[in-house]
Amino acid sequence: MEVIYQSKDFSRTFKNPVLTIGNFDGVHVGHQRIFQLLRDKALEIGGESVVYTFEPHPVEVLAPKRKPPIITPLPEKLRLIEDQGIDVVICATFSWEFASQTPEEFVRKVLYDQIQIRQLFVGHDFTFGKGGGGDISLLKQFGRKWGFNVEVIEAVRVEGKVVSSSLIREVILKGEMAEAAKLLGRHYLLSGQVIHGTGRGSRQIGFPTANLNVAAELFPKPGRYAVWALHQGRRYPAVANLGWKPTFQDQQFSVEVHILHFDQAIYGQSLQVEFVERLRDEVTFRNAEELGIQIRRDIEQAQMILQMP
């Protein structure tokens, strides 16, 4: 997949480009439906499938106090879009200058002059241009004027709920990871570098953990989780703890992962964690021995969950 980082103009000729526009945070099942239609149409007309997205998130520029926590940081978003079989991603720099374009200026300068689109797929609630002043009706008018088709994709529902990035953030913050997986079409994932911790896991409790330095904005509700740990292309059953480790009165939020049947030294290496199901809240135990007993129970419960189809 080709990625074009656009701050101003760019020189690239596209072959019968079929385009969709959006932030696509989460790359959830609703987005995946649009990408599927994009691929199918591009194949039908012998064209290229093109995703036009933004960095940073528009709300971060327009109303930073209301900015939501990002589900998928840009590198993860690009990886997930590539997995959907898209040909090209145009990553536009979102700024006040960009946001000040009128709806007609955006369509004429970007969609018509630069990209020369043939077909545009947008979600049912799509708006564009300064202040969100352009709606789907206006977009279709511009399409007739400049010779491209506009197709509106209705909302995707899962168990009666409209799939949206805001709903996914809500369920992740509640720790409802099975629900999040249905909406995302995969388990929610955090990535980080393994760093040195306090050493209590192996020294005092008997369960060594990988402590992660995670560059993310959205964390599941603190507690214990059954997870998959991904390391160098392999998946391992694991238990993760998110929180402040109240038994030891730690003051710093941490992400720790105890990987089952794993004895490698991986300090400084990358580790990914897929969250499957929340096991329990963080609890204050009287001593490390009591905590160790509970961790054994957590491991048994996690093993049962992760063995389920």
C-alpha positions in Angstrom: 0.0 0.0 0.0 1.3 3.4 -0.9 1.0 6.2 1.7 1.1 9.9 0.6 1.6 12.4 3.4 0.0 15.6 2.1 0.6 19.0 3.6 0.1 21.0 0.5 -0.1 19.8 -3.1 1.2 16.5 -4.4 2.0 15.2 -7.8 0.5 11.8 -8.4 -1.7 10.6 -11.2 -4.3 8.1 -10.2 -5.9 5.5 -12.4 -9.7 5.8 -12.2 -9.5 6.6 -8.4 -12.3 5.3 -6.2 -12.2 7.3 -3.0 -13.5 7.4 0.5 -12.9 10.2 3.1 -12.9 10.1 6.9 -10.8 9.8 10.0 -11.4 6.1 10.3 -10.3 5.9 14.0 -10.5 2.3 15.0 -10.9 0.9 11.5 -14.0 -0.8 12.8 -16.5 -3.1 11.0 -18.4 0.0 9.6 -15.2 1.3 8.1 -14.3 -2.2 6.8 -17.7 -2.3 5.0 -16.8 0.9 3.1 -13.3 -0.4 2.3 -14.9 -3.6 0.9 -17.1 -1.6 -1.4 -14.2 0.6 -2.4 -12.1 -2.4 -3.4 -15.0 -4.0 -5.3 -15.7 -0.8 -7.3 -12.0 -0.2 -8.1 -11.7 -3.8 -9.4 -14.9 -3.3 -11.5 -13.6 -0.2 -13.3 -9.9 -1.1 -13.3 -9.1 1.7 -10.9 -7.3 2.3 -7.6 -8.9 2.3 -4.2 -7.9 5.4 -2.3 -8.5 6.3 1.4 -8.3 10.0 2.2 -7.7 10.5 6.0 -6.4 13.1 8.4 -3.6 13.6 10.9 -4.1 14.9 13.5 -7.7 14.2 14.4 -9.8 17.2 13.3 -11.1 17.8 16.8 -7.6 18.1 18.2 -7.2 21.2 16.0 -10.7 22.6 16.1 -11.6 21.9 19.8 -8.7 20.4 21.6 -10.5 20.3 25.0 -13.1 17.9 23.4 -10.6 15.7 21.6 -11.4 12.0 22.2 -8.8 9.5 23.0 -7.5 7.9 19.8 -8.4 4.2 19.3 -5.7 3.6 16.7 -2.6 5.7 16.5 -1.6 6.6 12.9 0.9 3.7 12.4 -1.7 1.2 13.6 -4.4 2.8 11.5 -2.3 2.6 8.4 -1.4 -1.1 9.1 -5.1 -2.0 9.5 -6.1 -0.2 6.3 -3.4 -2.0 4.5 -4.8 -5.3 5.8 -8.1 -4.3 4.1 -6.4 -4.4 0.7 -6.5 -0.7 0.0 -4.1 0.6 -2.8 -3.4 4.1 -1.6 -3.8 6.2 1.6 -3.6 10.0 1.4 -2.9 11.3 4.9 -3.7 15.0 4.8 -2.3 17.4 7.5 -5.4 18.8 9.2 -4.8 22.4 10.1 -6.8 25.6 10.5 -5.9 26.5 7.0 -7.2 23.1 5.8 -10.4 23.5 7.8 -11.1 27.0 6.4 -11.7 25.6 2.9 -15.3 26.1 1.8 -17.1 22.9 0.6 -16.7 23.9 -3.0 -13.0 24.7 -2.6 -12.3 21.3 -1.0 -14.1 19.4 -3.7 -12.6 21.4 -6.6 -9.0 21.7 -5.4 -8.6 18.3 -3.7 -11.1 15.8 -5.2 -11.3 17.2 -8.7 -8.0 18.9 -9.5 -5.6 16.8 -7.4 -7.1 13.4 -7.3 -9.6 13.5 -10.3 -11.9 11.0 -8.6 -14.3 8.8 -10.5 -16.3 7.5 -7.6 -16.7 8.6 -3.9 -18.1 6.5 -1.1 -19.1 8.3 2.1 -20.9 7.4 5.3 -24.5 8.4 5.9 -23.5 11.3 8.2 -20.7 12.8 6.1 -20.1 16.5 6.2 -17.2 18.5 4.7 -15.8 22.0 4.3 -15.6 24.9 6.6 -17.7 24.4 9.7 -19.1 21.1 8.3 -21.1 23.3 5.9 -21.2 20.7 3.1 -23.7 17.8 3.3 -24.4 14.8 1.1 -26.9 16.7 -1.0 -24.3 19.4 -1.8 -21.7 16.7 -2.5 -23.9 15.1 -5.1 -24.4 18.4 -6.8 -20.7 18.8 -7.0 -20.4 15.3 -8.3 -22.8 16.1 -11.2 -20.8 19.3 -11.9 -17.4 17.7 -12.0 -18.2 14.2 -13.2 -17.9 11.8 -10.3 -20.5 9.5 -8.7 -21.3 9.7 -5.0 -22.5 6.6 -3.1 -23.8 6.9 0.5 -23.2 3.9 2.8 -25.7 3.4 5.5 -24.7 2.7 9.1 -23.5 -0.8 10.0 -25.3 -2.3 13.1 -24.1 -5.0 15.4 -26.8 -6.5 17.6 -29.0 -3.5 16.9 -26.3 -0.9 17.8 -24.9 1.5 15.2 -21.2 1.0 15.1 -19.2 4.1 15.7 -15.8 5.1 17.0 -17.5 6.9 20.0 -19.3 3.7 21.0 -16.1 1.7 20.8 -14.3 4.2 23.1 -17.2 3.9 25.5 -17.1 0.1 25.8 -13.3 0.0 26.0 -13.3 2.5 28.9 -15.8 0.2 30.6 -13.6 -2.8 30.1 -16.2 -4.6 27.9 -13.6 -6.2 25.6 -15.9 -8.8 24.1 -18.3 -6.1 23.0 -15.4 -4.0 21.7 -14.2 -7.0 19.6 -17.6 -7.3 18.0 -17.6 -3.7 16.9 -13.9 -3.6 15.8 -14.0 -7.0 14.1 -10.9 -8.0 16.1 -9.6 -7.8 19.7 -8.5 -4.3 20.9 -4.8 -4.1 20.9 -2.1 -2.1 22.8 1.5 -2.0 21.7 4.6 -1.1 23.7 8.2 -1.6 24.5 9.2 -4.0 27.3 10.9 -2.0 30.1 12.4 -2.9 33.5 9.9 -2.8 36.4 10.3 -3.3 40.1 11.1 -7.0 39.8 8.3 -7.9 42.3 6.6 -10.2 39.8 9.3 -12.9 39.8 11.0 -12.0 43.1 8.1 -11.6 45.6 5.1 -13.2 43.9 6.6 -15.9 41.6 4.9 -14.6 38.4 7.4 -12.7 36.2 5.7 -9.9 34.2 6.6 -7.9 31.1 6.2 -4.2 32.0 5.2 -2.1 28.9 5.9 1.4 28.0 2.7 2.0 26.0 2.3 5.1 23.7 -1.5 5.0 23.6 -4.4 7.3 24.5 -7.1 4.8 25.1 -6.8 2.2 27.9 -9.3 -0.3 29.1 -10.8 0.1 32.6 -8.1 -0.8 35.2 -8.1 -4.4 36.3 -7.1 -7.9 35.3 -7.6 -9.2 31.8 -7.3 -12.5 29.8 -5.2 -11.4 26.8 -3.1 -12.7 23.9 0.5 -11.5 23.9 2.1 -11.1 20.4 5.8 -11.3 20.2 7.9 -11.7 17.0 4.9 -13.2 15.1 3.8 -15.6 17.7 0.8 -15.5 20.0 0.9 -16.6 23.6 -1.9 -16.8 26.2 -1.4 -14.3 29.0 -2.9 -12.3 31.8 -2.5 -8.5 31.9 -2.9 -6.0 34.8 -3.7 -2.4 34.1 -3.7 0.0 37.1 -1.8 1.1 40.1 -1.1 -2.2 42.0 -2.8 -1.2 45.2 -1.3 -4.0 47.2 2.1 -2.3 46.9 0.7 1.2 46.9 2.2 2.2 43.6 1.4 5.7 42.4 2.1 5.2 38.7 -0.3 3.6 36.2 1.3 0.6 34.6 0.6 -2.2 32.1 2.0 -5.6 33.1 1.7 -8.8 31.2 2.4 -12.3 32.6 2.9 -14.5 29.5 2.1 -18.2 30.1 4.7 -20.8 29.1 7.3 -18.1 28.2 10.8 -17.7 29.6 12.5 -15.4 27.1 14.3 -12.1 28.1 12.6 -9.5 26.0 13.7 -6.2 27.5 13.7 -3.4 24.9 11.6 -5.4 22.5 8.1 -4.7 21.2 5.1 -6.6 22.6 1.5 -6.3 21.6 -1.4 -7.2 23.8 -4.9 -8.2 22.5 -7.6 -7.8 25.2 -10.1 -10.7 25.2 -12.0 -10.4 28.5 -11.9 -8.6 31.8 -11.4 -10.9 34.8 -11.8 -8.6 37.8 -11.1 -5.3 39.4 -7.7 -4.5 41.0 -7.9 -5.6 44.7 -5.7 -4.7 47.7 -4.4 -7.9 49.3 -2.8 -8.2 52.7 0.5 -9.5 51.4 2.3 -10.9 48.3 1.3 -14.5 49.2 -2.4 -13.7 49.0 -1.9 -11.9 45.8 0.0 -14.9 44.4 -2.9 -17.2 45.2 -5.4 -14.9 43.4 -3.0 -14.6 40.4 -3.1 -18.4 40.1 -6.9 -18.3 40.0 -6.7 -15.5 37.3 -4.4 -17.7 35.2 -6.8 -20.6 35.4 -9.7 -18.5 34.4 -7.8 -16.9 31.6 -6.8 -20.3 30.2 -10.4 -21.4 30.1 -11.4 -18.2 28.3 -8.6 -18.3 25.8 -9.2 -22.0 25.0 -12.8 -21.2 24.0 -13.4 -21.0 20.2 
